[in-house]
Amino acid sequence: MQDVFKKLYQSGDFWGGLAAMLVALPAAIAFGVTIYSAIAPSHAALGALAGIIGASVIGLIASTLGGTDRLISAPCAPAAALLSAFAIELVAQGIPGGNIILLLLMLGVLAGMFQVLFGFVGIGRLIKYIPYPVVSGYLTGVGLIIIGSQIGKLLGTPTGARWYEVLYTPSLWDWRALAVGLTTMLVMWLSPGLTRRLPATILGIAAGIACYFALASQDESLLQLTANNLVIGPLGASGEGYIQSITARWNEIGDLRLGQVAALLGNALTLAVLLSIDTLKTCVVLDQLTRSQHNPNRELVAQGIANIASSSVGGIPGAGTMGATLVNLSSGAMTRASGLVEGISALVFALLLSSFIAWIPVAALAGILIVVGIRMIDRGPLRFVQSSATVFDFGVVVTVVVVALTIGLIAASATGVALSIILFLREQIGGSVVRHKFYVNQMSSSWHRPEAETRILEKKGDQAVIFELQGSLFFGTTQQLYSQLEPELKSRNFVILDMKRIQSVDVTAAHLLSQVRDSLAERNALLILSNVRENLPNNRNLREFLAQTGVTDIQESVRLFDELDSAIEWVEDRLLGSREEQASPETETPLELQEMELFKHRKDETLADLEKCLVKRHYAAGDVVYSQGEAGDEIYLIRYGSVKIFAPLGGGRTRHVATFGRGDFFGGLAFLDGLPRGNDAVAASDTEFFILSQEQFNILSEEHKKLALTLLQALARSLALRLRHADTENAMRQEY
């Protein structure tokens, strides 16, 4: 054990935890005083003790159970703002002070339970998706609430007066408290520019205490603790004092009304969300600085248990705090042990220096919290006013702030989320759900058709229209989609809707698809849906959903395809005359040379010489004909069957780019330039080839120069047509 303490002392964790405690403990005391003095000035010392206990308990438990190295957890500003506002509201209702303390403790316990629940159900990863304008407005609102709650303490006025009443009544001000508070604020504000060795909070408190005792040298009444509202006063930390007080409070739980307990749930949920956001925000910053990765759900469970324990023994709840964590990191901390050091040292310092803590001026703590509140105000959204695209987001921030100040933090969070949802719907409705619109004579399938068939498709291709959809199909975008589909429903025989980029589909959109299907069916036209996936980003099975909503009930009027290319190929076959009417690969008769387009009208003797140079080869369905990177200078003439070509995408992935069938050829590039294969060729069905190598072609060309020239011209023409077609499709895509 001695070796463990020795290693801890020599490591950065000891000094980091100690430095973090010097930041976290004064702030925790200030937060506790803020919350409990809202009940009555006489409760300030109890609040200071609650802050100390919170810093100790949360620091120990959160660091032990959490999984984030260097994170320091302690009472924080959001908790102080919500709990003090809650206490002020209860005082206004005339609830006794003892019951208010009990309700505060219960609120902390419930908030911790909510955090544990968040962690167990995996909400930790979702909290970060709360819209930035809501978080910004909320933090600004909390900062302003903190500032407003401390103005009276800064000016040394009696409790009960509102901050604006205090500002308009200078006769109530105590200039001694004002001098102490302003001195604390000035030193705390300027200290980062003077030195970074000591935390600004410590320097501010030291300056405030020094100012107080400088004033006390001229006024002996300031040297007394009794009846002195300018200092915290005795903590009452004896076993009989504090522990019995908390035990008595929990014994009074039966005196609470059911309505009071039920009212805690909304506040507890809001507090849990606030504390969770504060913690996870600090963890994200810590990850960026240390190149680590925290576990958000584990951290929420740890923070929740820590807050339950802290509130159960009279402490105030807290979260992972940015200031203390950064001080811990910069002081050399490496592991979670630094959090344990912070928790233990907070308790030790409080016990050893309880007499000293009693002399901390209330105005000094108020000055610290006012600086904290000012720093919490997010000025970033001011830039939103400069652009019409973000002015509504600025409106969300302002609304959240106004509601937080006038109604409450719960209403502010609910209002902000509701407005953000409205803005999201506005953005979704404003964007187009149609990404591209093509006709089949503008965008063909990957099946390489003979030139004669290509000409037919160029004439008939406008009978089929393709809509590539994107985004979400829901009640807000269905009218927009229908307005773009409606002109095509009256004249096209095939309407293809590609769902590849669709994020979600609701019942309203499904009803629209049914209407489109029925409208086409009246003209014996077809609705075709491609890329109908089983798993959308929202985890909905699109195939099942379309079946459940009746879209696919009438199979004669709607067809589903896994890929857009397959849908276009199917339509092309219908425009050319169904391939189902042609021979299947199993019954196809192998083509002879004179039956192939390349060699029609050639002399039998010439074709006989050519056939001597060819090799016949058979591949079963799924066999690899050749792979990318292989050496090869052969051209493949398909006697029967079909072959699919796959282009590499990197990372071992490929993409189907072409299909060649009976009477066609492939492999022409390597045949012409002699370079390694640039793609993969796989037999799509039982296939047989005539194969001509470059070596055999050279032999053939010596005796049949005209045949060789014809073959090269045919290759060049075919490759040129394919390139021209690809260029046309690319141009069409870029235009849209």
C-alpha positions in Angstrom: 0.0 0.0 0.0 2.9 2.3 0.8 4.3 1.7 -2.7 1.0 2.6 -4.2 0.8 5.9 -2.4 4.5 6.6 -3.3 3.8 6.0 -7.0 0.7 8.1 -6.9 2.6 10.9 -5.2 5.3 10.8 -7.8 2.9 10.6 -10.7 1.0 13.5 -12.3 -2.3 12.2 -11.0 -1.5 13.4 -7.5 -0.7 17.0 -8.5 -3.4 17.0 -11.1 -6.0 15.9 -8.6 -4.8 18.4 -6.1 -4.8 21.3 -8.6 -8.3 20.3 -9.7 -9.6 20.3 -6.2 -8.4 23.9 -5.7 -10.7 24.8 -8.6 -13.6 22.5 -7.9 -13.9 23.0 -4.1 -14.4 26.8 -4.0 -16.9 26.6 -6.9 -18.7 23.8 -5.1 -18.9 25.9 -1.9 -20.2 28.8 -4.0 -22.9 26.7 -5.6 -24.0 25.3 -2.3 -24.3 28.7 -0.7 -26.2 29.9 -3.7 -28.8 27.1 -3.5 -29.3 27.1 0.3 -29.2 30.8 0.9 -32.2 31.0 -1.5 -34.1 29.3 1.3 -32.8 31.6 4.0 -29.5 33.4 4.8 -29.1 31.2 7.8 -28.8 28.2 5.5 -25.6 29.5 3.8 -23.3 27.5 6.0 -25.3 24.3 5.4 -25.1 25.0 1.7 -21.3 25.4 1.9 -21.1 22.0 3.6 -23.4 20.5 1.0 -21.0 21.8 -1.7 -18.0 20.2 0.0 -19.8 16.9 0.4 -20.8 17.0 -3.2 -17.3 17.7 -4.4 -15.9 14.8 -2.3 -18.6 12.1 -2.9 -19.0 12.8 -6.6 -15.3 13.0 -7.2 -14.7 9.7 -5.6 -17.6 7.6 -7.0 -17.7 9.1 -10.5 -13.9 8.5 -10.9 -14.1 5.0 -9.5 -17.0 3.8 -11.7 -16.5 6.0 -14.8 -14.3 5.0 -17.7 -12.9 8.4 -18.6 -9.3 9.1 -17.6 -8.5 12.6 -16.2 -12.2 13.6 -15.9 -13.0 15.6 -12.8 -16.6 15.5 -11.6 -18.0 18.0 -9.1 -21.0 20.3 -8.4 -21.6 22.5 -11.4 -23.3 25.7 -12.6 -26.4 24.1 -14.3 -27.2 22.2 -11.1 -26.8 25.4 -9.0 -29.1 27.4 -11.4 -31.9 24.8 -11.5 -31.8 24.0 -7.8 -31.7 27.6 -6.7 -34.6 28.5 -9.0 -36.5 25.5 -7.6 -35.8 26.6 -4.0 -36.9 30.2 -4.8 -40.2 28.8 -6.2 -40.8 26.6 -3.2 -40.1 29.6 -0.8 -42.7 31.6 -2.8 -45.2 28.8 -2.2 -44.7 29.1 1.5 -43.2 25.6 2.0 -41.1 25.2 5.2 -37.4 25.4 4.9 -36.9 21.8 6.2 -39.2 20.4 3.5 -37.4 22.4 0.8 -34.1 20.9 1.8 -35.7 17.4 1.7 -37.1 18.1 -1.8 -33.8 19.3 -3.0 -32.2 16.1 -1.8 -34.9 14.0 -3.5 -34.5 16.0 -6.7 -30.8 15.2 -6.8 -31.5 11.5 -6.1 -34.2 11.3 -8.9 -31.9 13.1 -11.3 -29.2 10.5 -10.6 -31.7 7.7 -11.2 -32.6 9.2 -14.6 -28.9 9.4 -15.5 -28.5 5.7 -14.6 -31.5 4.9 -16.7 -30.0 6.9 -19.6 -26.9 4.9 -19.4 -28.5 1.5 -19.3 -30.9 2.1 -22.2 -28.1 3.6 -24.3 -29.2 7.3 -24.4 -25.7 8.4 -23.8 -25.0 8.4 -27.5 -28.1 10.3 -28.3 -27.8 13.2 -25.9 -25.1 14.8 -28.1 -27.7 15.1 -30.8 -29.7 17.8 -28.9 -29.7 20.8 -31.3 -26.9 23.3 -30.7 -29.3 26.3 -30.6 -31.1 24.7 -27.7 -27.9 23.9 -25.8 -26.6 27.4 -26.5 -29.8 29.2 -25.4 -30.0 26.9 -22.4 -26.4 27.6 -21.2 -26.9 31.3 -21.8 -30.2 31.2 -19.8 -28.5 29.3 -17.0 -25.6 31.9 -17.0 -28.1 34.8 -16.8 -30.0 33.1 -14.0 -26.8 32.6 -12.0 -25.9 36.2 -12.5 -29.3 37.4 -11.5 -29.2 35.2 -8.4 -25.9 36.6 -7.2 -26.5 40.3 -7.7 -28.1 40.7 -4.3 -25.2 38.8 -2.6 -22.7 40.9 -4.5 -24.3 44.1 -3.3 -24.8 42.8 0.3 -28.6 43.5 0.2 -31.2 41.7 2.3 -32.6 38.5 0.7 -36.1 38.5 -0.8 -35.6 41.5 -3.1 -35.4 40.8 -6.9 -32.2 41.6 -8.7 -33.7 44.5 -10.7 -35.2 46.0 -7.5 -31.8 45.8 -5.9 -30.1 47.6 -8.8 -32.7 50.4 -8.7 -32.3 50.9 -4.9 -28.7 51.9 -4.1 -29.7 52.7 -0.5 -29.9 49.0 0.2 -26.3 48.3 -1.0 -23.5 47.4 1.4 -20.4 49.0 -0.1 -18.2 46.6 1.8 -19.7 43.6 0.1 -19.5 45.4 -3.2 -15.8 46.1 -2.7 -15.1 42.5 -1.9 -17.1 41.1 -4.8 -15.6 43.5 -7.4 -12.1 42.8 -6.2 -12.8 39.0 -6.5 -14.2 39.4 -10.0 -11.4 41.7 -11.2 -8.6 39.4 -10.0 -10.4 36.3 -11.3 -10.9 37.9 -14.7 -7.4 39.2 -15.1 -5.5 36.3 -13.5 -5.2 34.1 -16.7 -3.2 36.9 -18.3 -1.0 37.2 -15.3 -0.2 33.6 -14.3 -1.4 30.1 -15.2 0.3 28.4 -12.3 -2.6 29.1 -9.9 -6.3 28.7 -10.8 -8.2 31.9 -11.3 -10.8 30.8 -8.7 -8.2 30.5 -6.0 -6.7 33.8 -6.8 -10.1 35.4 -6.9 -11.1 34.0 -3.5 -7.7 35.0 -2.0 -8.2 38.5 -3.3 -11.7 38.7 -1.9 -10.6 37.5 1.5 -7.7 39.9 1.5 -10.0 42.8 0.7 -12.5 41.7 3.4 -9.8 41.7 6.1 -8.5 45.0 4.9 -11.9 46.4 5.5 -12.1 44.5 8.8 -9.0 46.4 10.0 -11.1 49.5 9.9 -14.4 47.9 11.1 -14.1 45.5 14.1 -17.7 44.2 13.6 -16.4 42.3 10.5 -14.1 40.2 12.7 -17.1 38.4 14.3 -18.8 35.3 12.8 -22.0 35.6 14.7 -24.7 37.8 13.1 -22.3 38.5 10.2 -24.1 38.1 6.9 -21.1 39.0 4.9 -19.3 35.7 5.5 -20.4 32.0 5.3 -20.2 31.5 9.0 -19.6 28.2 11.0 -20.2 25.1 9.0 -21.5 23.0 11.8 -19.6 19.9 10.5 -19.7 18.0 13.7 -21.3 14.5 13.7 -24.2 15.7 15.9 -24.8 18.7 13.7 -24.8 17.8 10.1 -25.5 14.0 10.0 -28.4 14.3 12.4 -29.8 17.2 10.4 -29.8 15.2 7.2 -31.2 12.1 8.9 -34.0 14.2 10.3 -34.7 15.5 6.9 -35.1 12.0 5.4 -37.3 11.1 8.3 -39.7 13.9 7.3 -40.3 12.3 3.9 -43.7 11.1 5.1 -44.8 14.7 5.6 -44.6 15.6 1.9 -47.6 15.7 -0.2 -47.9 13.4 -3.3 -48.3 16.4 -5.6 -45.0 17.8 -4.3 -43.2 14.6 -5.1 -44.8 14.3 -8.5 -43.7 17.8 -9.3 -40.1 16.7 -8.8 -40.1 14.4 -11.9 -40.1 17.1 -14.5 -37.4 19.1 -12.7 -35.4 15.9 -12.1 -35.5 14.9 -15.8 -34.4 18.4 -16.9 -31.6 18.3 -14.3 -30.5 14.8 -15.5 -30.3 15.9 -19.1 -28.4 19.1 -18.1 -25.9 17.2 -16.0 -25.5 14.5 -18.8 -24.9 17.1 -21.5 -22.4 18.9 -19.3 -20.5 15.6 -18.6 -20.5 14.3 -22.1 -19.5 17.7 -23.5 -16.5 17.7 -21.2 -15.7 14.1 -22.2 -15.8 15.0 -25.9 -13.3 17.9 -25.4 -11.1 15.6 -23.3 -11.2 13.0 -26.1 -10.0 15.6 -28.6 -7.2 16.8 -26.4 -5.9 13.4 -25.4 -6.9 11.4 -28.6 -8.9 9.0 -26.4 -12.4 7.6 -26.6 -14.8 7.7 -23.7 -17.8 5.4 -23.1 -20.8 7.7 -22.8 -23.3 5.2 -21.4 -20.8 3.9 -18.7 -20.0 7.5 -17.8 -23.7 8.4 -17.4 -24.3 5.4 -15.1 -21.2 6.4 -13.0 -22.4 10.0 -12.8 -25.9 8.9 -11.9 -24.7 6.7 -9.0 -22.4 9.5 -7.8 -25.3 12.0 -7.7 -27.6 9.5 -5.9 -24.9 9.0 -3.3 -24.1 12.7 -3.0 -27.8 13.8 -2.6 -28.5 10.9 -0.2 -25.9 12.2 2.3 -26.8 15.9 1.9 -24.5 16.9 -1.0 -25.5 18.7 -4.1 -25.4 16.9 -7.5 -22.8 17.6 -10.2 -21.2 16.6 -13.5 -17.9 16.3 -15.3 -16.7 19.9 -15.1 -14.7 21.6 -17.8 -12.5 23.9 -15.7 -11.3 21.4 -13.1 -10.8 18.8 -15.8 -8.6 21.0 -17.9 -6.6 22.0 -14.8 -6.2 18.4 -14.0 -5.0 17.6 -17.5 -2.5 20.5 -17.7 -1.1 19.5 -14.3 0.1 16.2 -15.6 -2.8 13.8 -14.7 -2.9 10.5 -16.7 -5.5 8.2 -15.2 -8.8 8.1 -13.2 -6.7 8.2 -10.0 -6.5 11.9 -10.3 -10.3 12.1 -9.7 -9.9 10.0 -6.5 -7.2 12.5 -5.3 -9.6 15.4 -6.0 -12.4 13.8 -4.0 -10.2 12.8 -1.0 -8.3 16.1 -0.9 -11.6 18.1 -1.0 -12.8 16.3 2.1 -9.4 16.6 3.9 -9.1 20.3 3.1 -12.7 20.9 4.2 -12.1 19.2 7.6 -8.7 20.8 8.2 -9.8 24.3 7.0 -13.4 24.4 8.2 -12.6 27.4 10.4 -11.0 29.2 7.4 -13.9 28.4 5.1 -16.3 30.0 7.6 -14.5 33.4 6.9 -14.9 33.2 3.1 -17.0 36.3 2.2 -20.4 35.6 0.5 -19.7 38.5 -1.9 -16.5 36.8 -3.0 -18.4 33.6 -3.9 -21.0 35.7 -5.6 -18.3 37.4 -7.7 -16.9 34.0 -8.7 -20.3 32.8 -9.8 -21.0 36.0 -11.7 -17.8 35.5 -13.7 -18.8 31.9 -14.2 -22.2 33.0 -15.4 -20.7 35.6 -17.8 -18.5 32.9 -19.3 -21.4 30.6 -19.7 -23.1 33.1 -22.0 -22.6 31.8 -25.6 -21.8 34.7 -27.9 -21.4 32.4 -31.0 -25.0 32.6 -32.1 -24.7 36.4 -32.6 -23.2 35.5 -35.9 -26.5 33.8 -36.9 -28.1 37.3 -37.3 -25.7 38.1 -40.2 -27.3 35.5 -42.5 -30.9 34.9 -43.5 -30.2 31.1 -43.5 -29.4 31.1 -39.8 -31.6 34.0 -38.4 -34.3 31.5 -37.4 -31.8 29.5 -35.4 -30.9 32.7 -33.6 -34.6 33.1 -32.9 -34.5 29.7 -31.2 -31.6 30.7 -29.0 -33.3 34.0 -28.0 -36.6 32.2 -27.3 -35.0 29.6 -25.1 -33.2 32.3 -23.1 -36.4 34.3 -22.7 -38.5 31.3 -21.6 -35.8 30.2 -19.2 -35.8 33.7 -17.6 -39.6 34.2 -17.5 -41.1 30.8 -17.1 -38.5 28.2 -16.2 -35.7 25.9 -17.4 -38.0 23.0 -18.1 -40.3 25.1 -20.3 -37.2 26.5 -22.0 -35.8 23.1 -23.0 -39.2 21.9 -24.2 -39.7 25.1 -26.2 -36.3 24.9 -27.7 -36.6 21.3 -28.8 -40.1 22.0 -30.3 -38.8 25.0 -32.3 -35.8 23.0 -33.5 -38.1 20.3 -34.7 -40.2 22.9 -36.6 -37.0 24.3 -38.2 -35.9 20.8 -39.1 -39.3 20.2 -40.8 -38.9 23.5 -42.6 -35.5 22.5 -43.9 -36.8 19.1 -45.0 -39.8 20.6 -46.8 -37.7 23.2 -48.4 -35.2 20.7 -50.0 -36.1 18.7 -53.0 -36.8 15.0 -52.6 -36.1 14.4 -56.3 -32.3 14.2 -56.8 -32.3 13.4 -60.5 -34.9 12.8 -63.2 -33.9 10.8 -66.4 -35.5 8.8 -69.2 -34.3 5.4 -70.1 -32.9 6.7 -73.4 -30.7 9.0 -71.3 -29.6 6.5 -68.7 -29.4 2.9 -69.7 -28.6 -0.2 -67.8 -25.2 -1.8 -67.6 -26.3 -4.5 -70.1 -24.4 -3.7 -73.3 -27.0 -4.0 -76.1 -26.2 -4.6 -79.8 -26.2 -1.5 -81.8 -29.6 -2.2 -83.4 -31.2 -2.6 -80.0 -29.5 0.6 -78.8 -31.2 2.5 -81.6 -34.6 1.1 -80.7 -34.1 2.1 -77.0 -33.1 5.6 -78.1 -36.5 6.0 -79.8 -38.6 4.2 -77.2 -36.7 5.1 -74.0 -38.9 8.2 -73.2 -41.7 5.8 -72.4 -40.0 5.1 -69.1 -39.0 7.9 -66.6 -36.6 7.5 -63.7 -36.8 9.5 -60.5 -33.8 9.2 -58.1 -35.3 10.2 -54.7 -33.4 11.5 -51.6 -34.0 12.5 -48.0 -37.2 11.7 -46.1 -40.6 10.9 -47.6 -43.1 12.1 -45.0 -46.2 14.2 -44.7 -44.2 17.4 -45.3 -42.7 16.3 -48.6 -45.4 14.2 -50.3 -47.1 17.1 -52.0 -43.8 18.3 -53.4 -43.1 14.8 -54.7 -46.5 14.4 -56.3 -46.3 17.7 -58.1 -43.1 16.5 -59.9 -44.6 13.0 -60.6 -48.0 14.1 -61.8 -47.0 15.3 -65.3 -45.3 12.0 -66.0 -48.2 9.8 -64.8 -50.3 10.8 -67.8 -47.9 9.8 -70.5 -45.2 7.3 -69.3 -45.7 3.5 -69.4 -43.1 2.9 -66.7 -42.3 5.1 -63.7 -39.2 4.1 -61.8 -38.7 5.5 -58.3 -35.2 4.8 -56.9 -35.2 4.6 -53.1 -31.4 4.2 -52.6 -31.0 7.6 -50.9 -34.2 7.6 -49.0 -33.8 8.0 -45.2 -37.3 7.3 -44.0 -40.9 6.8 -45.3 -44.0 7.5 -43.3 -47.6 6.3 -43.8 -48.6 9.5 -45.7 -45.8 8.9 -48.2 -46.9 5.2 -48.5 -50.5 6.4 -49.3 -49.1 8.7 -52.0 -47.3 5.7 -53.6 -50.5 3.8 -53.6 -52.2 6.6 -55.4 -49.4 6.8 -58.0 -49.7 3.0 -58.5 -53.5 3.2 -59.0 -53.2 6.2 -61.4 -50.7 4.3 -63.6 -52.8 1.1 -63.4 -55.7 2.9 -65.0 -53.6 3.2 -68.2 -52.0 -0.3 -67.8 -48.7 1.4 -66.9 -46.4 0.2 -64.1 -44.9 1.7 -61.0 -41.4 0.3 -60.4 -39.6 0.7 -57.1 -35.8 0.1 -56.9 -33.4 -0.2 -54.0 -36.2 -1.2 -51.7 -34.0 -2.1 -48.7 -34.8 -4.2 -45.7 -33.0 -1.7 -43.4 -33.4 2.0 -43.7 -31.2 4.3 -41.5 -34.1 4.5 -39.0 -34.0 0.6 -38.8 -37.4 0.2 -40.6 -37.7 -2.7 -43.0 -38.9 -0.8 -46.2 -40.2 -4.0 -47.9 -42.3 -5.0 -44.9 -43.5 -1.4 -44.5 -44.7 -1.1 -48.1 -46.5 -4.5 -47.7 -48.1 -3.5 -44.5 -49.4 -0.2 -45.9 -50.8 -1.9 -49.0 -48.4 -0.4 -51.6 -47.4 -3.7 -53.0 -50.7 -5.5 -52.7 -51.5 -5.3 -56.4 -48.5 -7.1 -57.9 -49.7 -6.5 -61.5 -49.3 -2.8 -61.0 -46.1 -2.5 -59.0 -42.7 -4.2 -59.1 -39.8 -4.1 -56.7 -36.1 -4.4 -57.6 -33.0 -4.6 -55.4 -31.0 -2.3 -57.7 -31.8 0.5 -60.1 -29.8 -1.1 -62.8 -31.9 -4.3 -62.6 -35.1 -2.2 -62.9 -33.8 -0.3 -66.0 -32.7 -3.6 -67.6 -36.1 -5.1 -67.0 -37.8 -2.1 -68.6 -35.4 -2.2 -71.5 -36.4 -5.8 -72.1 -40.0 -4.8 -72.2 -39.4 -2.0 -74.7 -37.4 -4.4 -76.9 -39.7 -7.3 -76.5 -39.4 -9.4 -73.4 -36.3 -11.5 -72.9 -38.6 -14.0 -71.3 -39.9 -14.7 -74.8 -36.3 -15.4 -75.9 -34.3 -18.5 -75.1 -33.0 -18.9 -71.6 -29.2 -19.3 -71.0 -29.8 -23.0 -70.5 -31.5 -23.5 -73.9 -29.5 -20.9 -75.9 -27.8 -22.5 -78.9 -24.1 -21.5 -79.3 -23.5 -18.9 -82.0 -21.2 -19.7 -84.8 -18.8 -17.1 -86.2 -20.9 -16.3 -89.2 -23.9 -15.6 -86.9 -22.0 -12.9 -84.9 -22.5 -9.3 -86.0 -18.7 -8.8 -86.3 -18.3 -11.5 -88.9 -21.4 -11.4 -91.0 -20.9 -11.4 -94.8 -17.4 -12.9 -94.5 -16.3 -15.8 -96.7 -16.5 -19.3 -95.3 -12.8 -19.9 -96.0 -11.8 -16.7 -94.1 -14.0 -17.7 -91.1 -12.5 -21.2 -91.2 -9.0 -19.7 -90.9 -10.2 -17.4 -88.1 -11.8 -20.3 -86.2 -8.5 -22.2 -86.3 -7.0 -19.3 -84.3 -9.8 -19.3 -81.7 -10.0 -21.3 -78.5 -13.4 -22.5 -77.2 -13.8 -22.3 -73.4 -16.7 -22.9 -71.1 -17.3 -21.3 -67.7 -20.0 -22.2 -65.2 -22.1 -19.6 -63.5 -20.1 -17.7 -60.9 -16.7 -18.7 -62.4 -14.1 -15.9 -62.6 -13.1 -15.3 -66.2 -10.3 -12.9 -65.2 -9.4 -10.7 -62.3 -8.1 -7.2 -62.0 -4.3 -6.9 -62.4 -3.9 -10.2 -64.3 -1.9 -10.1 -67.5 -4.0 -10.7 -70.5 -4.2 -9.8 -74.2 -7.3 -11.9 -75.1 -10.6 -10.8 -76.5 -13.7 -12.9 -75.5 -16.5 -13.5 -78.0 -19.7 -14.8 -76.2 -21.3 -17.8 -78.0 -24.0 -18.1 -75.3 -24.6 -17.0 -71.7 -23.6 -13.7 -70.1 -20.7 -12.1 -68.2 -20.7 -9.3 -65.6 -17.9 -6.8 -65.3 -17.0 -5.4 -61.9 -14.8 -2.3 -61.4 -12.7 -1.9 -58.2 -13.7 0.8 -55.7 -10.8 0.3 -53.2 -10.7 -1.4 -49.9 -11.6 -4.8 -51.5 -15.0 -3.4 -52.8 -16.2 -3.6 -56.4 -19.1 -2.2 -58.4 -21.1 -3.9 -61.2 -20.5 -1.7 -64.2 -21.4 -3.8 -67.3 -23.1 -7.0 -68.5 -22.4 -8.6 -71.9 -24.6 -11.2 -73.5 -24.8 -13.6 -76.4 -23.1 -12.3 -79.5 -21.2 -9.5 -77.7 -17.5 -9.3 -76.8 -15.4 -7.9 -74.0 -11.7 -7.6 -73.0 -11.0 -5.3 -75.8 -8.9 -2.8 -73.9 -6.2 -5.3 -72.8 -6.3 -6.8 -76.2 -5.5 -3.4 -77.8 -3.0 -2.0 -75.3 -1.5 -5.2 -73.7 -1.8 -3.8 -70.2 -3.0 -5.8 -67.1 -6.8 -6.2 -66.7 -8.4 -3.2 -65.0 -11.5 -5.0 -63.7 -13.0 -8.4 -62.9 -15.1 -10.5 -65.2 -17.4 -13.1 -63.8 -19.7 -15.5 -65.7 -23.3 -14.6 -64.8 -24.6 -17.9 -66.2 -23.2 -20.9 -68.0 -21.2 -19.3 -70.7 -19.1 -20.4 -73.7 -16.6 -18.2 -75.5 -14.5 -17.9 -78.6 -11.2 -16.5 -77.3 -8.7 -14.8 -79.6 -5.3 -13.9 -78.3 -3.1 -11.1 -79.5 -0.5 -13.7 -80.7 -3.1 -15.6 -82.8 -4.4 -12.3 -84.2 -1.0 -11.3 -85.4 -0.7 -14.6 -87.2 -4.2 -14.2 -88.7 -3.4 -10.6 -89.9 -0.5 -11.8 -92.0 -2.9 -13.8 -94.2 -6.2 -12.0 -93.8 -5.3 -8.3 -93.5 -8.8 -7.2 -94.4 -10.4 -9.4 -91.7 -7.9 -8.1 -89.2 -8.7 -4.6 -90.1 -12.4 -5.2 -89.9 -12.0 -6.8 -86.5 -10.0 -3.8 -85.2 -12.5 -1.3 -86.7 -15.4 -3.2 -85.0 -13.5 -3.1 -81.7 -12.8 0.6 -82.1 -16.4 1.4 -83.1 -17.9 -0.6 -80.2 -15.6 0.9 -77.6 -16.3 4.4 -79.1 -20.1 3.9 -78.8 -19.7 2.7 -75.2 -17.5 5.7 -74.4 -19.9 8.1 -76.1 -22.9 6.6 -74.1 -21.0 6.9 -70.8 -20.1 10.5 -71.6 -23.7 11.3 -72.3 -24.9 9.8 -69.0 -22.1 11.7 -67.0 -23.1 14.9 -68.7 -26.8 14.3 -67.8 -25.9 13.6 -64.1 -23.7 16.8 -63.9 -26.5 18.9 -65.4 -28.8 17.8 -62.6 
